[in-house]
Amino acid sequence: MKKILVIHGPNLDLLGRREPKIYGKVSLEKINQELKVLAKKAKIAITIVQSNHEGEIVDIIGDSRNKFDCLIINPAAYTHTSVAIRDAIAASGIKTIEVHLSNIYAREEFRQTSLSAPVCVGQISGFGAQSYSLAFAAAQSLIAAKKK
């Protein structure tokens, strides 16, 4: 069975309550439920984790090598600051899709640079909770292309 890992970064456990004008009113639990439904329909195993700790995210990525077919990650604030997460993604060899709820390029200047995007297959941002569904569809395409 094909496997997808989803990592939610710092403060995403506050979704639905934290700055809803920017991040929307959908909770992380609701996003995870939707991802599980999509995975079940696609017959793909999904593992979902959330951490507010950079080192823990690095460890999760490092431990995932050769265990997952695709990684969907929302590094959140670490997008703009973490060379460690960027390097873990690069070292993992896992096809990775970066996700953001908001359009980071329409926000403050410091949020417009992603350190992790250059080592990802692609980035989806600005579609709110739907960004995750779009990333899941992209991950399915990557997995299907890998089979061929």
C-alpha positions as CSV (number, residue, x, y, z in Angstrom):
1,M,0.0,0.0,0.0
2,K,1.3,3.5,-0.9
3,K,1.9,5.8,2.0
4,I,1.7,9.6,2.5
5,L,3.1,11.5,5.5
6,V,1.5,14.8,6.4
7,I,3.4,17.1,8.8
8,H,1.8,20.2,10.2
9,G,4.2,22.7,11.7
10,P,4.0,25.2,14.6
11,N,0.8,26.8,15.7
12,L,-1.3,24.9,13.2
13,D,-2.9,23.2,16.2
14,L,-4.6,26.6,16.7
15,L,-6.3,26.6,13.4
16,G,-9.9,27.8,13.5
17,R,-9.1,30.1,16.5
18,R,-5.9,31.8,15.4
19,E,-6.2,34.8,13.0
20,P,-9.2,33.4,11.1
21,K,-9.1,36.2,8.6
22,I,-5.7,34.9,7.5
23,Y,-5.9,31.2,8.2
24,G,-9.7,30.5,8.0
25,K,-12.1,29.0,10.5
26,V,-11.5,25.3,9.7
27,S,-9.8,23.4,12.5
28,L,-6.8,21.2,12.1
29,E,-8.9,18.3,13.2
30,K,-11.3,19.0,10.3
31,I,-8.5,19.2,7.8
32,N,-7.1,15.9,9.1
33,Q,-10.5,14.2,8.9
34,E,-10.8,15.3,5.2
35,L,-7.3,14.0,4.4
36,K,-8.2,10.6,6.0
37,V,-11.4,10.4,3.9
38,L,-9.4,11.2,0.7
39,A,-6.7,8.6,1.7
40,K,-9.3,5.9,2.4
41,K,-11.0,6.5,-1.0
42,A,-7.6,6.4,-2.8
43,K,-6.5,3.3,-0.8
44,I,-3.4,5.1,0.5
45,A,-2.2,4.9,4.0
46,I,-1.8,8.2,5.7
47,T,0.1,9.3,8.7
48,I,-0.5,12.8,10.1
49,V,1.5,14.6,12.8
50,Q,1.7,18.1,14.1
51,S,4.6,19.6,16.1
52,N,5.5,23.0,17.4
53,H,9.2,21.9,17.7
54,E,11.7,22.2,14.9
55,G,13.9,19.4,16.0
56,E,11.0,17.0,16.3
57,I,9.9,17.8,12.7
58,V,13.5,17.2,11.6
59,D,13.5,13.8,13.4
60,I,10.2,12.8,11.9
61,I,11.4,13.6,8.4
62,G,14.7,11.8,9.0
63,D,12.9,8.7,10.4
64,S,10.6,8.7,7.3
65,R,13.2,7.9,4.7
66,N,12.2,4.8,2.7
67,K,8.9,4.5,4.6
68,F,6.7,6.9,2.7
69,D,6.0,7.6,-1.0
70,C,5.2,11.3,-0.5
71,L,5.5,14.0,2.1
72,I,3.0,16.9,2.5
73,I,4.4,19.5,4.8
74,N,3.2,22.8,6.1
75,P,6.3,24.1,7.8
76,A,4.4,27.2,8.9
77,A,6.7,29.8,10.5
78,Y,9.7,27.4,9.9
79,T,9.2,27.9,6.2
80,H,11.1,31.2,6.4
81,T,13.7,30.2,9.0
82,S,14.6,26.6,9.1
83,V,17.6,25.4,7.2
84,A,17.4,22.2,9.3
85,I,13.9,21.3,8.0
86,R,15.0,22.2,4.4
87,D,18.1,19.9,4.8
88,A,16.0,17.1,6.3
89,I,13.6,17.2,3.3
90,A,16.5,17.2,0.9
91,A,18.2,14.3,2.6
92,S,15.1,12.2,2.9
93,G,14.7,11.6,-0.8
94,I,10.9,11.7,-0.3
95,K,8.9,13.6,-3.0
96,T,7.6,16.6,-1.0
97,I,4.9,19.1,-1.4
98,E,4.9,22.3,0.6
99,V,1.5,23.6,1.7
100,H,0.3,26.9,3.1
101,L,-3.2,28.0,3.9
102,S,-2.5,31.6,3.1
103,N,-0.8,33.1,0.1
104,I,2.6,33.7,1.6
105,Y,3.6,35.9,-1.4
106,A,0.8,38.3,-0.6
107,R,1.8,38.7,3.1
108,E,4.6,40.4,4.9
109,E,8.0,40.6,3.1
110,F,9.7,38.2,5.6
111,R,7.0,35.5,4.8
112,Q,7.6,35.7,1.1
113,T,10.8,33.6,1.2
114,S,10.5,29.8,1.6
115,L,13.7,28.0,2.5
116,S,12.1,24.6,2.0
117,A,10.3,25.2,-1.4
118,P,13.5,24.7,-3.5
119,V,13.9,21.1,-2.2
120,C,10.2,20.3,-2.8
121,V,8.5,19.1,-5.9
122,G,6.0,22.0,-5.6
123,Q,4.2,24.4,-3.4
124,I,0.5,25.0,-2.9
125,S,-0.5,28.2,-1.1
126,G,-3.4,30.5,-0.7
127,F,-6.4,28.2,-0.9
128,G,-7.2,27.9,2.8
129,A,-8.0,24.4,4.0
130,Q,-8.4,23.3,0.3
131,S,-4.6,23.7,0.0
132,Y,-4.3,20.3,1.7
133,S,-6.8,18.6,-0.6
134,L,-4.9,20.0,-3.6
135,A,-1.7,18.8,-2.1
136,F,-3.2,15.3,-1.6
137,A,-4.2,15.2,-5.3
138,A,-0.7,16.3,-6.3
139,A,0.8,13.6,-4.1
140,Q,-1.5,11.0,-5.7
141,S,-0.2,12.1,-9.1
142,L,3.4,11.8,-8.0
143,I,2.8,8.3,-6.6
144,A,1.1,7.3,-9.8
145,A,3.9,8.7,-12.0
146,K,6.4,6.8,-9.8
147,K,4.7,3.5,-10.7
148,K,5.2,4.0,-14.4
